Amino acid sequence: MTILVILTVLLALVIVIVLAGALTKIRTDLEEASQGLATLATALAGVEAEHLRPLEPAVKAINAQFEVITGALPGIASKAAVVAERRPR
């Protein structure tokens, strides 16, 4: 009977030690991932500030032209429908 108690306690100890080791490894890996993500965030902020932000006025001008074009499409479509109906078959 005492051997079973000792083996049970040893098994519980082994499980606790293995879980502690696994959790420590997970914590270390998460800290490394966090540092990598922080570096990536800094790099992306630099790219945005240096390369993307200066493009904003040009992008807004292009989008404004697209709004003009898409605003004209319904009128063009209706005129095309009239021409298509008049076309001989």
Beta strands, then each sheet from edge to edge (+ up, - down):
end
